[in-house]
Amino acid sequence: MSRRTKNNSHEPDATGSELVPVKFSRLTRRGILLGLSAAQLVTVGIAIATIITALYAGGGMWLAYTAPIWATAVLLTWVPVAGRPVIEWVPVAGWWGYRTTIGQLLYRRRIVNPRPAGTLALPGDQARLREYEDPTTGAGMIHDPHQNTLTVVCEITHPAFVLLDPAEQERRVTAWGRVLATVCRSGRIATLQILERTLPDSGTGLAEWWTTHGHPEDTSWAATTYAELIDRAGPAGERHATTLSLSLDMRNATRQIRTAGGGIRGAAAVLRQEMNTLTAALRSADLTPSGWLTPGQIAVILRSAYDPAIAATLERHGQIGHDLATAGPVAVNETWSRIRTDSAHHAVLWISEWPRSMVYPGFLSPILLSSGIQRSFSLICTPMRSDQAARDIRKKKVEHISDQAQRAKIGQIEDASQTAEYHDVLQQEADLTAGHGILRYTGLITVTATTIEDLDAHVAALEQAAIQANCETRLLAGQQAQAFTAAALPLCRQV
C-alpha cells in the first residue's frame, strides 16, 4: 500500500498564558475525477465500454451475457473492504502473493555465511543499509545507497508534558514548533522521525539511585538486604524512551557534500552541520539531547525491537549486543496481519485520521500513557521545500475547482467533507505565504506481545485508546514487515 499521509502546516503561536487548541488538516480522499482514483477510473471505463459494446452488438441478450464482466468491474470500483474499494486491494494482494511465491515472508539469519562487514543484518529491503561511524562525533550513521540518505539517531529526555501547567505547556509547544520550522527551512533534511517506546524496566535506575544515595560503609542487616534486593531486581515495570532520528537527503545536498570532500565523509560533514543546528534548537525548546548514539547503542535498540525478551539484559550488562553486524533478528515470519520475530509477536497500526476537531497538544496521552502494553509510537515527519509545497498546493486548488465544476455540470451536490478539504488547502497556502513550513506526518503504532492472544487484546485496547484521542487507526494488512521497520526502528524508513 502506498504511504498516505496527513498534510499539516506548522504555525507556532505566540506564547500565551493558556493552552491553545490546534487542528489538523483532513486526509485528502480526492481522486483524479469525481473522487475516483486511477484504478477506479479504469474499472469504471471497462464497465462502461462493456455495456456500450453489448448494447450495440445484441441488445439486452448480450448485456446479460456480459454481466459478469461489467458487474465485477462495478463491484471492484465501489464495494469497500476495510474502508477501501476492492480494486485498491488488488496491488496489495498481488504483491503479497508474489512475495509468498518467492519465499520472502520468511527470514532466517545466515550463521555459517555471515553478511559482509559494514552491512546490517536486517531482513528485507533493510539488508542494503550500511553503517558508518563518524570519526569526529563517534555517532553511528546509517547509509541507504538506494535512497541516498544518511541517518543519525539521538536520544531525548524531557519532563512529563501532562504534568506541566497550561502556560508552560503552551510555551513548550511553541518552542517545539520552532524546532520543526528549523527542519523545514534546511532543505537538506529528508525525514525527521520521533520514536517513543515502552521498555521493560531493568532496575538500572534503582541501582544508580542506590549508588548515589546509599552508604557502602553501612554493613547493617537492613542496608545489606536492600543492596542485594536492588542488585537482583529484574524487570518490575516499564519505562519510556524517546529517540529522534535525522535523515540527510544526499541528492539535495550534492553541492555541499562535494564541497566537504565528497563521498560518505563529505555527507557526514554536512550531516554534522544539521546535527549541531538541531541540537541547539532542541535545547532552546527545553529538550535534553543525550548525545548522538554510537553504533553500539543503535545496535541495542535494533536488537531490543526484534527480541524484546533480551532488552532488560542488554541494558543491565554494558557491552553485550553492541555490534550492528549481529543486531538483527535470527528469524522473522510475516503473516497477513502480524509479524513474528525472535521472542515476540507484533502488529502495526497506521493512524489514518488525525483529529478533525480542535484538540489540545496533549491529545495523544491515551495512546502514549497506556499502561501494561508494550508498544512503539513513531511519528515520521517529511518536510517539503517551499517551491515543492507551493506547486502541490496550486495543483490541489486546480483539482478542487475542476471537480467542483464537473459536479455542477452533472448535478452532483458537493458535501461538507469536500468543502472542508478545500478550506484546508487554502489555510495551507496562507501559512506558506506567511513563511511557515509544510510538514507531512505519518503516525505508526507497533504493538508487541509474547502470545497471539495477548497481541489481539493489546491491539483492541490501543484502538480504543486511539478513539479516545480522536484518531482513527487501521491495521496495515499485507505489509507488516515493511511497516514494522518503519514503526519500531529509528532508521527513518518509509512505508
C-alpha positions in Angstrom: 0.0 0.0 0.0 1.3 3.4 -0.9 2.0 5.7 2.0 -0.9 8.0 2.7 -0.1 10.9 5.0 -1.6 13.9 6.7 -0.6 17.3 5.3 -0.3 19.8 8.1 1.2 23.3 8.1 3.0 24.1 11.3 2.1 27.6 12.6 3.6 28.4 16.0 1.6 30.8 18.1 2.9 33.5 20.4 3.4 32.3 23.9 0.4 32.9 26.0 -0.9 32.1 29.4 -3.5 29.5 28.2 -3.1 26.4 26.1 -4.3 26.9 22.6 -6.1 24.1 20.8 -4.9 23.0 17.3 -6.4 21.4 14.3 -5.0 19.0 11.7 -5.7 19.1 8.0 -8.0 16.4 6.8 -6.7 13.4 5.0 -7.5 14.1 1.3 -9.6 11.5 -0.3 -10.0 13.1 -3.7 -9.3 11.1 -6.8 -8.4 12.1 -10.4 -12.0 12.7 -11.4 -15.1 13.0 -9.2 -13.4 11.4 -6.3 -12.4 8.3 -8.2 -8.8 7.1 -8.2 -6.9 5.9 -11.3 -7.7 2.3 -10.6 -11.3 3.0 -10.1 -11.5 5.0 -13.3 -10.0 2.0 -15.2 -12.6 -0.4 -13.8 -15.4 2.1 -14.5 -14.2 2.5 -18.0 -14.2 -1.3 -18.5 -17.7 -1.5 -17.2 -19.0 1.4 -19.5 -17.2 0.0 -22.5 -18.6 -3.5 -22.0 -22.1 -2.2 -21.5 -22.0 0.0 -24.7 -20.4 -2.8 -26.8 -23.1 -5.2 -25.6 -26.0 -2.9 -26.3 -24.7 -2.2 -29.9 -23.9 -5.8 -30.6 -27.0 -7.6 -29.5 -29.1 -5.5 -27.1 -30.5 -6.9 -23.9 -29.3 -10.5 -24.5 -25.7 -9.5 -24.9 -26.0 -7.3 -21.9 -27.0 -10.3 -19.9 -24.1 -12.4 -21.3 -21.5 -9.7 -20.4 -23.0 -9.1 -16.9 -20.1 -11.0 -15.2 -17.6 -8.5 -16.7 -19.3 -5.2 -16.0 -20.8 -6.3 -12.7 -17.4 -7.4 -11.5 -15.9 -4.1 -12.6 -18.7 -2.2 -10.7 -18.1 -4.3 -7.6 -14.3 -3.7 -7.7 -15.0 0.1 -8.1 -17.5 0.8 -5.3 -17.7 -2.1 -2.9 -15.5 -1.2 0.2 -13.4 -3.7 2.2 -11.9 -2.5 5.4 -12.6 1.1 4.4 -11.0 0.8 0.9 -12.5 -0.1 -2.5 -11.7 -3.7 -3.6 -9.7 -2.5 -6.6 -7.2 -0.8 -4.2 -6.6 -4.1 -2.5 -5.5 -5.8 -5.8 -1.9 -4.4 -5.8 -1.5 -5.3 -2.2 -2.8 -8.8 -2.6 -0.8 -9.2 -5.8 2.5 -8.2 -4.2 1.7 -10.4 -1.2 1.1 -13.3 -3.5 4.4 -12.7 -5.3 6.4 -12.5 -2.1 4.7 -15.7 -0.8 5.7 -17.5 -4.0 9.4 -16.5 -3.8 9.6 -17.1 -0.1 10.1 -13.5 1.1 7.7 -13.9 4.1 10.3 -15.9 5.9 13.7 -14.8 7.1 16.5 -16.8 8.7 19.8 -15.5 9.8 22.8 -16.9 7.9 25.1 -18.3 10.6 27.8 -20.1 8.5 28.0 -17.3 5.8 27.5 -14.0 7.6 26.8 -10.8 5.8 29.8 -8.7 4.6 31.4 -6.3 7.0 29.8 -2.9 7.3 26.3 -4.1 6.5 23.3 -4.5 8.8 22.0 -8.0 9.4 18.3 -6.9 8.8 15.7 -8.6 6.7 14.0 -7.4 3.5 14.9 -4.0 2.0 16.9 -3.1 5.1 19.6 -5.6 4.1 21.0 -2.8 1.8 21.8 -0.5 4.7 25.4 0.3 5.6 26.9 1.5 8.8 29.4 4.3 9.1 31.0 5.7 12.3 31.6 9.4 12.2 35.3 9.9 13.3 34.5 13.4 14.7 31.5 12.8 16.9 31.6 9.0 17.2 28.0 8.8 16.1 26.7 5.8 14.2 25.3 6.8 10.8 23.2 4.5 8.7 23.6 4.9 4.9 21.0 3.8 2.4 22.7 3.7 -1.0 19.4 3.2 -2.9 17.6 6.1 -1.3 20.7 8.2 -1.0 20.1 9.1 2.7 22.3 9.2 5.7 20.6 8.8 9.1 21.7 9.6 12.6 19.9 8.9 15.9 19.8 11.0 19.1 18.1 10.1 22.5 16.0 12.8 24.0 15.0 13.2 27.7 12.2 15.5 28.7 9.8 16.2 31.6 6.3 14.8 31.7 4.3 17.1 29.5 0.9 16.3 31.0 2.1 17.3 34.5 3.0 20.9 33.4 0.7 23.8 33.9 -1.1 25.2 30.7 1.2 28.2 30.3 4.3 26.0 30.4 2.7 23.5 28.0 2.0 26.3 25.6 5.5 27.7 25.8 7.0 24.2 25.1 4.6 23.6 22.2 5.7 27.0 20.7 9.4 26.1 21.2 8.8 22.7 19.6 7.2 24.5 16.6 10.5 26.4 16.2 12.4 23.1 16.1 10.1 21.8 13.3 10.5 25.2 11.5 14.2 24.8 11.6 13.9 21.4 9.9 11.6 22.7 7.2 14.0 25.6 6.3 17.0 23.4 5.9 16.1 22.0 2.5 18.5 19.1 3.1 16.5 17.0 5.5 14.7 14.0 4.0 12.9 12.8 7.2 12.6 13.5 10.8 11.4 10.6 13.0 10.3 10.8 16.6 10.1 7.3 18.2 8.7 6.8 21.6 9.0 3.3 23.1 7.9 1.5 26.2 10.6 -0.8 27.6 10.7 -3.2 30.5 12.4 -1.6 33.4 15.6 -3.5 34.1 16.2 -2.0 37.5 19.2 0.1 36.4 17.6 3.3 37.7 17.2 1.8 41.1 20.8 0.7 41.1 22.0 4.1 40.1 20.0 5.7 42.8 21.4 3.4 45.4 24.9 4.1 44.2 24.3 7.8 44.6 22.4 7.9 47.8 23.5 4.7 49.5 26.3 4.2 52.1 28.7 1.5 51.1 30.3 1.6 54.5 27.0 0.7 56.2 27.1 -3.0 56.9 23.9 -3.3 58.8 21.4 -6.1 58.0 18.9 -3.6 56.5 21.5 -1.9 54.3 22.9 -5.3 53.1 19.5 -6.7 52.4 18.4 -3.6 50.5 21.6 -3.6 48.4 21.1 -7.3 47.5 17.4 -6.7 46.6 18.3 -3.9 44.2 21.1 -5.9 42.7 18.8 -8.8 42.0 15.9 -6.7 40.8 14.7 -7.7 37.4 12.1 -6.0 35.2 9.4 -4.7 37.6 7.6 -2.2 35.4 8.1 -0.2 32.3 9.8 3.0 31.3 9.6 5.3 28.3 12.5 6.1 25.9 12.4 8.7 23.2 14.7 9.0 20.2 14.9 11.5 17.4 16.3 10.4 14.0 17.5 12.8 11.4 17.9 11.7 7.8 20.0 13.7 5.3 18.9 13.8 1.7 22.2 13.4 -0.2 20.6 14.3 -3.5 19.5 17.8 -2.3 22.9 18.2 -0.6 25.0 17.2 -3.5 26.8 20.6 -3.8 27.6 20.8 -0.1 28.8 17.2 0.0 31.1 17.9 -2.9 32.5 21.0 -1.2 33.1 19.0 2.0 35.2 16.4 0.2 32.6 14.1 -1.4 31.6 10.6 -0.7 30.3 9.3 2.6 32.8 11.5 4.5 31.5 14.6 2.9 27.9 13.6 3.6 28.9 13.0 7.2 30.4 16.5 7.4 27.2 18.0 6.0 25.0 16.0 8.4 27.1 17.2 11.3 26.1 20.7 10.5 22.4 19.7 10.6 23.1 17.8 13.9 24.5 20.9 15.5 21.6 23.1 14.3 19.1 20.6 15.6 20.8 20.2 18.9 20.8 23.9 19.5 17.1 24.0 18.6 16.2 21.2 20.9 18.0 22.8 23.9 16.2 26.1 23.2 12.9 24.0 23.4 13.9 22.7 26.9 14.6 19.2 25.5 17.7 17.5 26.6 19.6 15.6 23.9 21.6 12.8 25.5 24.1 12.8 22.6 24.1 11.1 19.2 24.0 7.4 19.5 27.0 5.3 18.7 26.8 2.2 16.5 26.7 0.0 19.6 23.8 1.9 21.1 21.9 1.7 17.8 22.5 -2.0 17.8 20.9 -2.4 21.2 17.8 -0.6 20.0 17.5 -2.8 16.9 18.1 -6.0 18.9 15.6 -4.9 21.6 12.9 -4.3 18.9 13.2 -7.7 17.3 13.9 -9.6 20.6 12.2 -7.7 23.5 12.9 -10.5 25.9 16.6 -9.6 25.9 16.1 -5.8 26.2 16.5 -5.7 30.0 19.6 -7.9 29.9 21.2 -5.7 27.3 20.6 -2.6 29.4 21.9 -4.1 32.6 25.1 -5.5 31.1 27.2 -2.8 29.5 28.8 -4.1 26.3 26.7 -7.1 25.4 24.9 -6.7 22.0 26.8 -3.6 20.9 27.5 -4.8 17.4 25.4 -3.7 14.4 26.6 -6.7 12.4 24.7 -9.0 14.7 21.9 -6.7 15.9 19.2 -8.0 13.5 16.8 -10.9 14.1 17.5 -14.5 13.9 14.1 -15.4 12.4 11.1 -13.4 11.1 7.8 -14.9 10.0 5.3 -12.5 8.4 1.6 -13.1 8.0 -1.2 -11.0 6.6 -2.0 -9.1 9.8 1.0 -9.6 12.1 4.7 -10.4 12.2 6.6 -12.8 14.4 10.2 -12.1 15.4 12.7 -13.8 17.8 10.7 -13.6 21.0 7.5 -11.7 20.3 4.5 -11.1 18.0 3.9 -7.6 16.6 1.2 -5.8 14.8 1.5 -2.3 13.2 -1.4 0.2 13.2 -1.5 3.3 11.0 -3.1 6.5 12.2 -5.3 7.0 9.1 -7.2 10.0 10.5 -5.9 12.7 12.9 -8.4 14.6 15.0 -10.8 16.6 12.7 -11.9 18.9 15.5 -9.9 21.3 17.7 -7.7 19.4 20.2 -5.1 20.4 22.7 -1.5 19.3 22.1 -1.7 16.5 24.7 -4.4 14.7 22.8 -2.2 11.6 22.3 -2.0 10.9 26.0 -4.4 7.9 25.9 -2.1 6.2 23.5 1.3 7.2 24.9 0.3 6.6 28.5 -1.5 3.3 28.1 -0.1 1.0 30.8 0.5 -2.7 30.6 1.1 -2.6 26.8 4.5 -2.8 25.1 4.3 -0.6 22.1 6.3 1.9 19.9 4.8 5.1 18.6 6.6 6.5 15.6 5.9 9.9 14.1 7.5 10.3 10.7 7.8 14.0 9.5 8.7 14.7 5.9 9.5 18.4 5.3 8.5 19.8 2.0 10.6 22.5 0.3 8.7 25.8 -0.2 8.7 25.6 -4.0 7.5 22.0 -3.9 4.8 22.8 -1.4 3.6 25.8 -3.4 3.3 23.6 -6.6 1.5 20.9 -4.6 -1.0 23.4 -3.2 -1.6 25.0 -6.6 -2.3 21.5 -8.0 -4.7 20.7 -5.3 -6.6 24.0 -5.8 -6.9 23.4 -9.5 -8.2 19.8 -8.9 -10.7 21.1 -6.3 -12.0 23.7 -8.7 -12.2 21.3 -11.6 -14.0 18.7 -9.6 -16.5 21.3 -8.4 -17.2 22.4 -11.9 -17.7 18.8 -13.0 -20.1 18.1 -10.2 -22.1 21.2 -11.0 -22.4 20.0 -14.7 -23.8 16.6 -13.7 -25.9 18.0 -10.9 -24.0 16.3 -8.1 -24.2 18.1 -4.7 -20.9 18.9 -3.0 -20.7 17.5 0.5 -19.2 19.1 3.6 -16.1 17.0 3.6 -15.0 18.3 0.2 -15.6 21.8 1.3 -13.5 21.2 4.4 -10.6 19.8 2.4 -10.6 22.9 0.1 -10.6 25.2 3.1 -7.6 23.2 4.5 -5.8 23.8 1.2 -6.5 27.5 1.4 -5.2 27.5 5.0 -2.0 25.8 4.0 -1.5 28.3 1.2 -1.9 31.2 3.7 0.5 29.5 6.2 3.1 29.0 3.4 2.7 32.6 2.3 3.3 33.7 5.9 6.6 31.9 5.9 5.7 28.7 7.8 6.9 25.3 6.7 4.8 22.4 5.4 5.3 19.0 7.1 3.8 15.7 6.0 3.0 13.5 9.0 2.7 9.7 9.2 1.8 8.1 12.5 2.5 4.4 13.2 2.0 2.3 16.3 3.7 -1.1 16.8 2.0 -3.3 19.4 4.2 -6.1 20.9 3.2 -9.2 22.9 4.5 -12.6 23.7 1.5 -14.5 22.5 -1.1 -14.0 19.8 -3.9 -13.8 22.3 -2.2 -11.0 24.2 -1.4 -9.3 20.9 -5.0 -9.2 19.8 -6.1 -7.9 23.2 -3.5 -5.2 23.2 -4.4 -4.1 19.7 -8.0 -3.8 20.7 -7.0 -1.8 23.7 -4.9 0.6 21.7 -7.6 1.0 19.1 -9.9 2.1 21.9 -7.2 4.5 23.2 -6.9 6.0 19.7 -10.7 6.6 19.7 -10.3 8.5 23.0 -7.6 10.5 21.3 -10.0 11.4 18.4 -7.8 9.4 16.0 -8.7 6.6 13.6 -6.3 3.6 13.2 -6.1 0.9 10.5 -4.2 -2.3 10.6 -1.6 -2.4 7.8 -2.6 -5.7 6.3 -0.3 -7.3 3.8 2.8 -5.2 4.6 3.5 -5.8 8.3 7.3 -6.5 7.8 7.9 -3.2 6.0 5.7 -1.3 8.4 7.5 -2.8 11.4 10.8 -1.5 10.3 9.3 2.0 9.8 7.4 2.0 13.1 9.7 0.2 15.5 13.2 1.1 14.3 14.7 4.6 14.4 16.1 4.4 10.9 13.7 6.9 9.1 12.3 4.1 6.9 9.2 4.6 4.8 6.0 2.6 4.2 
